[in-house]
């Protein structure tokens, strides 16, 4: 592993050479984890969904190299960030040079004692504030001191890792000692910091008189959030379908984190095992109305979205101005599907966002997961119903114009061709009403022209079986391929899908990130054997 000095020198060079804050080219060429950690736009996801009040003043404690600082500068009126070293200060100042609203200070002691802020952001600070003390009182006192900088009607946002986070049970090195299982054993050799359990953190917060708080659970953690849950909206029956969970070092892993999530959720213990906590704290009891947020910051400025679930509605909006066209395309696609008699979730467009009602129904993916264990016949029937909807979604296409013709020119091999295929008509993107035998689709952003209906069905089957490995034993995969005449063309579809995913997921920029997310089962088994 490279020294922090080498990383610091390279970070300083990168931020100096990219004053606009666009680092995609850097990430495409430099695949080191620490470079990605400090420069990736994914870091903004922690708060990109949060609604700050207008013209707010922000105090950031634990600014580090500015991964979140530049986002805060763009979202608020004035930002003061506290860093630990002169190197951090120099890098943050260069990184945020394009903003005129940033003040960088070297310690809390340098803050004006009577200065108050609308928001105080505390990142990786509280757990290091008491030299690894294992009691509660010192952290209560530290928190009380921090809150002295908060306006009477202000809000503190606190992020900490969970000592009992699922990734640490799986063997990932914990951040304070760099050793696996150290936190789970409560740091038997001592440590310079101390991660809290949810209960310990609750006791610390409750120790401040009058403080009110709301827990959020960033998944997979507070560094690369893709989904943010709350106690009002905990994960449903499955979450791994939409989760990318990176691990810097696979050499100590004994289990796959993503494979365990379904059982964690089913047993109702997700808050205990959440890898990180984001806590909204104040003395007035008014909190952000978000119950759940999902972000696709990794898909670039054109396709980066945030989906917010609130008490009575769902909001899907572009993260950046460049995403306005994607919002318009999504809305148009839903309208076109509805016009062809396809069930959809009602959508309204409002500038760069789409408004939808909150639907209290399972997704088809959730239903299939249940049916494959209890009623395989109905499992097959729902796939058949999905296929009928796919066929109904478009006018017939022209095989002569299809790119699949380049793979094999025999038209009969490909089956029905769709003029405009909505390729996201798959089980995770539709709700299901079992009683009415009705599907209602959402999130239909991507389309392809003159494409076989079989390609959409390929995607539906591929991702269903990918996230339910046990399904192959209950309803054999090859039987489903045969039923929809996919066997002869499966490899062609797979090749096309790899190209689509590489572009959609921007593998050029995020290729290293996706490698860190792949947990090789052979490596895990080898680690177990070594023990």
C-alpha positions in Angstrom: 0.0 0.0 0.0 1.3 3.4 -0.9 2.2 5.9 1.7 -0.2 8.7 2.5 2.5 11.2 1.4 2.5 9.8 -2.1 -1.3 9.9 -2.2 -1.3 13.5 -1.0 1.2 14.6 -3.6 -0.8 13.0 -6.4 -4.1 14.3 -5.1 -2.7 17.8 -5.0 -1.5 17.5 -8.5 -4.9 16.2 -9.7 -6.9 19.0 -8.1 -4.5 21.6 -9.3 -4.7 20.3 -12.9 -8.6 20.0 -12.8 -9.8 23.3 -11.3 -13.3 22.5 -12.6 -13.7 19.6 -10.2 -14.2 17.1 -13.0 -12.1 14.0 -12.2 -13.5 11.3 -14.5 -10.4 11.2 -16.7 -8.2 10.9 -13.6 -10.3 8.0 -12.3 -10.2 6.3 -15.7 -6.4 6.4 -15.7 -5.5 6.0 -12.0 -7.2 2.9 -10.5 -5.9 3.2 -7.0 -8.5 2.9 -4.3 -7.4 5.9 -2.3 -7.6 8.2 -5.4 -11.1 7.0 -6.1 -12.1 7.4 -2.4 -11.1 11.0 -2.4 -12.0 12.2 -5.9 -15.1 10.2 -6.9 -18.4 12.1 -7.3 -20.0 9.1 -5.5 -18.9 10.6 -2.2 -21.5 13.4 -2.8 -24.3 10.9 -2.6 -24.2 11.0 1.2 -25.9 14.4 1.2 -26.9 15.0 -2.5 -30.5 14.0 -1.7 -30.7 16.2 1.5 -32.6 19.5 1.3 -30.5 22.2 2.8 -32.3 25.5 3.7 -31.6 28.3 1.3 -28.4 30.4 1.9 -27.3 28.2 4.7 -24.0 28.4 6.6 -22.2 25.1 7.2 -19.5 24.0 9.5 -17.8 20.8 8.4 -15.7 18.8 10.9 -13.5 16.2 9.4 -13.2 17.7 5.9 -10.2 15.6 5.0 -9.2 16.2 1.4 -12.5 17.8 0.5 -14.5 14.9 -1.0 -17.7 16.3 0.5 -16.5 19.9 0.9 -16.8 20.9 -2.7 -20.4 19.6 -2.8 -21.2 21.6 0.3 -19.8 24.7 -1.2 -22.0 24.3 -4.3 -25.1 23.7 -2.2 -24.8 26.3 0.5 -24.0 30.0 1.0 -21.0 29.8 3.3 -18.8 26.8 4.3 -16.2 26.5 7.0 -14.3 23.2 7.0 -12.0 22.0 9.8 -9.0 19.8 8.7 -6.3 18.1 10.6 -3.1 18.8 8.6 -1.6 21.6 6.5 -1.5 19.2 3.6 -5.2 18.6 3.8 -5.8 22.4 4.1 -3.7 23.0 1.0 -5.5 20.4 -1.1 -9.0 21.5 0.0 -8.2 25.1 -0.8 -6.9 24.2 -4.3 -9.8 21.8 -4.9 -12.4 24.4 -4.0 -10.7 27.4 -5.5 -13.6 28.0 -7.9 -15.8 28.7 -4.9 -15.7 32.0 -3.0 -17.6 30.8 0.0 -15.1 28.5 1.7 -13.0 29.1 4.9 -10.5 26.4 5.9 -9.2 26.2 9.5 -6.8 23.9 11.1 -8.6 23.0 14.3 -11.8 23.7 16.2 -9.8 25.9 18.5 -9.4 28.3 15.6 -13.1 28.8 15.2 -14.7 32.0 16.4 -16.2 31.1 19.8 -19.5 32.9 19.2 -19.9 31.8 15.6 -23.1 29.8 15.0 -24.0 27.7 11.9 -27.2 26.5 10.3 -25.6 23.1 9.8 -22.8 21.3 11.4 -21.5 18.3 9.4 -19.5 15.8 11.6 -17.6 13.2 9.5 -15.2 10.6 11.0 -14.6 12.9 14.0 -16.6 11.8 17.0 -15.1 8.2 17.0 -11.5 9.7 17.1 -12.2 12.4 19.6 -11.5 10.5 22.9 -8.4 8.4 22.0 -10.3 5.1 21.9 -12.1 5.5 25.2 -14.8 2.8 25.6 -17.1 4.8 27.8 -20.1 6.9 26.9 -19.6 10.1 28.9 -16.5 11.5 27.1 -18.3 11.4 23.7 -21.4 13.0 25.2 -19.2 15.9 26.4 -17.5 16.1 22.9 -20.9 16.2 21.2 -22.1 18.9 23.6 -19.1 21.0 22.7 -19.7 20.6 19.0 -23.3 21.5 19.3 -22.3 24.9 20.8 -21.6 26.0 17.3 -25.1 25.2 16.1 -27.8 27.9 15.6 -30.8 27.4 17.8 -32.9 26.2 14.8 -29.9 24.5 13.2 -29.2 20.9 12.4 -26.2 18.6 12.9 -25.5 15.7 10.5 -23.3 13.1 12.0 -21.7 10.1 10.2 -20.0 7.2 11.9 -19.2 3.6 11.0 -21.0 0.9 12.9 -18.7 -1.4 14.9 -21.1 -4.2 14.2 -21.4 -3.4 10.5 -22.1 -6.5 8.3 -18.9 -6.0 6.3 -16.8 -6.3 9.5 -18.5 -9.6 10.3 -17.5 -10.8 6.8 -13.9 -10.1 7.6 -13.3 -6.6 6.1 -10.5 -4.7 7.8 -12.1 -2.1 10.2 -10.9 1.5 9.7 -9.3 2.4 13.0 -6.8 -0.4 13.4 -6.7 -1.8 9.8 -7.3 -5.2 11.2 -10.2 -7.6 10.7 -12.5 -8.3 13.7 -10.7 -5.7 15.9 -13.9 -3.7 16.5 -16.0 -6.7 17.0 -13.6 -7.7 19.8 -13.8 -4.1 21.2 -10.2 -3.4 20.4 -8.5 -5.7 22.9 -5.0 -4.1 22.3 -6.3 -0.6 22.6 -6.8 1.8 19.6 -6.7 5.5 18.7 -10.4 5.5 18.0 -13.6 3.7 18.8 -16.5 2.7 16.6 -19.9 2.6 18.2 -22.8 0.2 18.0 -26.2 1.6 17.2 -27.1 1.3 20.9 -24.0 3.1 22.1 -24.5 5.9 19.6 -28.1 6.2 20.8 -26.9 6.5 24.4 -24.4 9.2 23.4 -27.1 11.2 21.6 -29.6 10.7 24.4 -27.0 12.0 26.8 -27.3 15.5 25.4 -30.3 17.2 27.1 -33.1 18.1 24.7 -31.3 16.6 21.6 -33.6 15.0 19.1 -32.4 12.7 16.3 -33.3 10.6 13.3 -31.2 7.7 12.0 -30.4 7.1 8.4 -28.7 4.0 7.1 -26.5 4.6 4.0 -25.9 1.4 2.0 -23.3 0.0 1.5 -21.8 2.7 3.8 -21.3 6.4 4.2 -18.5 6.6 1.7 -20.2 5.3 -1.4 -23.9 5.5 -0.7 -26.3 4.2 -3.3 -29.4 3.7 -1.0 -30.2 5.5 2.2 -32.8 3.9 4.5 -34.6 5.1 7.6 -36.6 3.4 10.4 -39.7 4.5 8.6 -38.6 2.7 5.4 -36.3 -0.3 6.1 -35.2 -2.6 3.3 -37.9 -4.9 1.8 -37.3 -8.5 1.0 -34.2 -8.0 -1.2 -31.7 -5.2 -1.7 -28.7 -6.8 -3.4 -30.3 -6.3 -6.9 -29.4 -2.6 -6.8 -26.3 -2.7 -4.5 -22.6 -2.3 -5.4 -20.4 -2.9 -2.3 -16.7 -2.3 -2.8 -14.0 -3.9 -0.7 -10.4 -2.7 -0.9 -8.8 -5.9 0.2 -10.4 -9.3 -0.3 -7.6 -11.3 1.4 -9.4 -11.3 4.8 -13.0 -11.9 3.7 -14.7 -15.0 5.0 -18.2 -14.3 3.7 -19.9 -12.3 1.0 -21.7 -9.3 2.4 -24.2 -9.0 -0.5 -25.2 -12.7 -0.1 -26.1 -12.1 3.5 -28.3 -9.1 3.1 -31.5 -11.0 2.3 -31.3 -13.0 5.5 -30.4 -9.9 7.5 -33.5 -8.2 6.2 -35.8 -11.2 6.6 -34.8 -11.5 10.2 -35.5 -7.9 11.0 -32.0 -7.0 12.1 -30.9 -4.6 9.4 -30.4 -1.5 11.7 -28.0 -3.5 13.9 -25.9 -4.6 11.0 -25.9 -1.4 8.9 -22.3 -0.6 8.0 -22.7 3.2 8.7 -25.0 5.6 10.4 -26.0 9.1 9.3 -27.9 10.9 12.1 -29.8 14.1 11.7 -29.8 15.9 15.1 -31.4 19.1 16.4 -33.2 20.6 19.3 -36.4 21.6 17.5 -37.5 18.1 16.2 -38.1 19.0 12.6 -36.4 16.5 10.2 -36.0 16.0 6.5 -39.1 14.3 5.1 -37.2 11.7 3.2 -37.9 8.1 4.2 -35.7 6.5 1.6 -33.3 7.8 -1.1 -31.6 5.9 -4.0 -28.9 7.6 -6.0 -27.1 6.7 -9.2 -24.2 9.2 -9.0 -21.9 6.7 -10.7 -23.9 6.9 -14.0 -22.6 10.3 -15.0 -24.3 13.7 -15.3 -26.8 12.7 -18.0 -28.1 9.6 -16.2 -27.5 10.5 -12.5 -30.8 10.3 -10.6 -32.0 10.4 -7.1 -35.3 8.7 -6.1 -36.9 10.0 -2.9 -39.6 8.2 -1.1 -41.6 10.5 1.3 -44.7 10.0 3.3 -47.2 10.4 0.4 -45.2 10.6 -2.8 -42.1 9.5 -4.7 -39.9 12.0 -6.4 -37.4 11.1 -9.1 -35.1 13.9 -10.2 -31.9 14.5 -12.1 -28.8 15.1 -10.0 -27.4 17.5 -12.5 -28.8 20.0 -15.1 -27.5 17.7 -17.9 -30.0 15.1 -16.8 -33.1 17.1 -17.8 -33.3 15.3 -21.2 -33.2 11.9 -19.4 -36.1 13.0 -17.2 -38.1 14.0 -20.2 -37.3 10.7 -22.0 -38.4 8.7 -18.9 -41.7 10.6 -18.7 -42.3 10.2 -22.5 -41.6 6.4 -22.3 -44.1 6.0 -19.5 -46.7 7.9 -21.4 -46.1 5.7 -24.5 -46.4 2.5 -22.5 -49.7 3.7 -21.0 -50.9 4.6 -24.4 -50.4 1.0 -25.5 -52.5 -0.3 -22.6 -49.5 -1.2 -20.4 -50.0 -0.7 -16.7 -47.8 2.0 -15.3 -47.3 4.0 -12.1 -48.9 7.4 -12.7 -46.1 10.0 -13.5 -46.2 13.8 -13.5 -43.3 15.9 -14.8 -42.2 19.0 -13.0 -39.0 20.5 -14.5 -36.1 18.2 -13.7 -38.2 15.9 -11.6 -41.0 13.3 -11.9 -43.7 12.9 -9.2 -45.3 9.6 -8.5 -47.7 8.3 -5.8 -46.3 6.0 -3.1 -47.2 2.4 -4.1 -47.7 -0.1 -1.3 -47.3 -3.2 -3.4 -44.4 -5.6 -3.9 -42.3 -5.6 -7.0 -42.5 -8.6 -9.3 -39.0 -9.4 -8.3 -40.1 -9.8 -4.6 -43.1 -11.9 -5.6 -41.1 -14.2 -7.8 -38.7 -14.8 -4.9 -41.6 -16.0 -2.8 -43.3 -18.0 -5.5 -40.3 -20.0 -6.6 -40.2 -21.6 -3.2 -44.0 -22.0 -2.7 -45.6 -22.2 -6.1 -43.3 -22.8 -9.1 -46.2 -23.0 -11.5 -47.3 -19.4 -10.6 -43.7 -18.4 -10.8 -43.7 -19.5 -14.5 -47.1 -17.9 -15.0 -46.0 -14.4 -13.9 -43.0 -14.6 -16.3 -45.5 -15.5 -19.1 -47.6 -12.5 -18.2 -44.5 -10.3 -18.2 -43.6 -11.6 -21.7 -47.1 -10.7 -23.0 -46.7 -7.2 -21.7 -43.3 -6.9 -23.4 -44.9 -8.0 -26.7 -47.7 -5.5 -26.3 -45.4 -2.6 -25.6 -44.4 -1.9 -29.2 -45.4 -2.1 -32.8 -43.5 -4.7 -34.8 -40.0 -3.7 -35.8 -37.9 -4.2 -38.9 -35.5 -7.1 -38.7 -33.5 -5.6 -41.6 -32.6 -2.7 -39.3 -31.8 -4.7 -36.2 -28.2 -4.8 -35.0 -28.8 -8.4 -33.9 -28.9 -9.2 -37.6 -25.2 -8.9 -37.5 -24.9 -11.9 -35.2 -27.2 -14.2 -37.3 -29.2 -13.3 -40.3 -31.9 -16.0 -39.8 -35.0 -14.0 -38.9 -36.9 -16.9 -37.4 -34.1 -17.4 -34.9 -34.9 -14.1 -33.1 -38.7 -14.2 -32.8 -40.8 -11.1 -32.7 -39.0 -7.8 -33.3 -40.1 -4.7 -31.4 -39.9 -1.3 -33.1 -39.2 0.4 -29.7 -38.2 -2.0 -27.0 -38.4 -0.8 -23.4 -35.5 -2.9 -22.2 -36.1 -2.2 -18.5 -39.4 -4.0 -18.4 -37.9 -6.4 -16.0 -39.2 -7.7 -12.5 -37.3 -5.1 -10.4 -39.0 -2.3 -12.3 -42.7 -3.1 -11.9 -45.1 -3.5 -9.0 -47.5 -6.4 -9.0 -51.1 -6.7 -7.8 -51.6 -10.4 -7.4 -55.4 -10.2 -7.0 -55.9 -8.3 -10.3 -53.0 -10.1 -12.1 -51.7 -6.7 -13.0 -48.2 -5.2 -13.5 -47.4 -1.5 -13.1 -44.1 -0.4 -14.6 -41.8 2.5 -13.5 -38.2 3.5 -14.2 -38.4 3.0 -17.9 -35.5 5.3 -19.0 -33.7 3.1 -21.6 -35.0 2.0 -25.0 -33.6 0.2 -28.0 -35.0 0.2 -31.6 -35.7 -2.8 -33.8 -34.8 -5.2 -31.0 -36.1 -8.8 -30.5 -38.6 -9.1 -27.6 -36.4 -12.0 -26.6 -33.7 -9.5 -25.6 -35.9 -7.9 -23.0 -37.0 -11.3 -21.8 -33.3 -12.3 -21.6 -32.7 -9.4 -19.3 -35.7 -10.3 -17.1 -34.5 -13.9 -16.7 -30.8 -13.0 -16.4 -31.2 -10.6 -13.5 -33.8 -12.6 -11.7 -31.6 -15.7 -11.6 -28.5 -13.7 -10.9 -29.9 -12.4 -7.6 -31.6 -15.6 -6.7 -28.9 -18.3 -7.2 -31.0 -20.9 -5.4 -33.7 -20.5 -8.1 -31.8 -22.7 -10.6 -32.4 -25.7 -8.3 -36.2 -25.1 -8.0 -37.1 -24.0 -11.6 -34.1 -24.9 -13.8 -32.6 -22.0 -15.7 -32.3 -24.0 -18.9 -36.0 -24.8 -18.9 -36.9 -21.1 -18.8 -34.4 -20.3 -21.6 -36.0 -23.1 -23.7 -39.6 -21.9 -23.0 -38.8 -18.5 -24.5 -36.6 -19.9 -27.3 -33.6 -18.1 -25.9 -31.0 -20.9 -25.9 -29.7 -20.5 -29.5 -29.3 -16.7 -29.0 -28.4 -16.4 -25.3 -24.7 -15.8 -25.9 -25.5 -13.1 -28.5 -27.8 -11.3 -26.0 -25.1 -11.7 -23.3 -22.5 -10.0 -25.5 -24.9 -7.2 -26.2 -25.8 -6.8 -22.6 -22.1 -6.6 -21.5 -21.7 -3.7 -23.9 -24.8 -1.9 -22.7 -23.8 -2.3 -19.0 -20.3 -1.2 -19.6 -21.6 2.0 -21.2 -24.4 2.6 -18.7 -22.2 1.9 -15.7 -19.4 3.9 -17.3 -16.8 1.1 -16.8 -14.2 3.4 -18.4 -14.4 5.6 -15.3 -15.6 3.2 -12.7 -14.0 0.0 -13.9 -11.8 -0.3 -10.8 -14.8 0.4 -8.5 -16.7 -2.5 -10.1 -13.7 -4.8 -9.6 -13.6 -3.9 -5.9 -17.3 -4.9 -5.8 -16.7 -8.4 -7.1 -16.1 -10.8 -4.3 -14.5 -13.9 -5.7 -16.0 -17.0 -4.0 -12.8 -18.8 -4.6 -10.9 -16.2 -2.7 -13.3 -16.5 0.2 -13.0 -20.3 0.2 -9.3 -20.1 0.1 -9.3 -17.7 3.1 -11.5 -20.2 5.0 -9.2 -23.1 4.2 -6.2 -21.0 5.3 -7.8 -20.5 8.7 
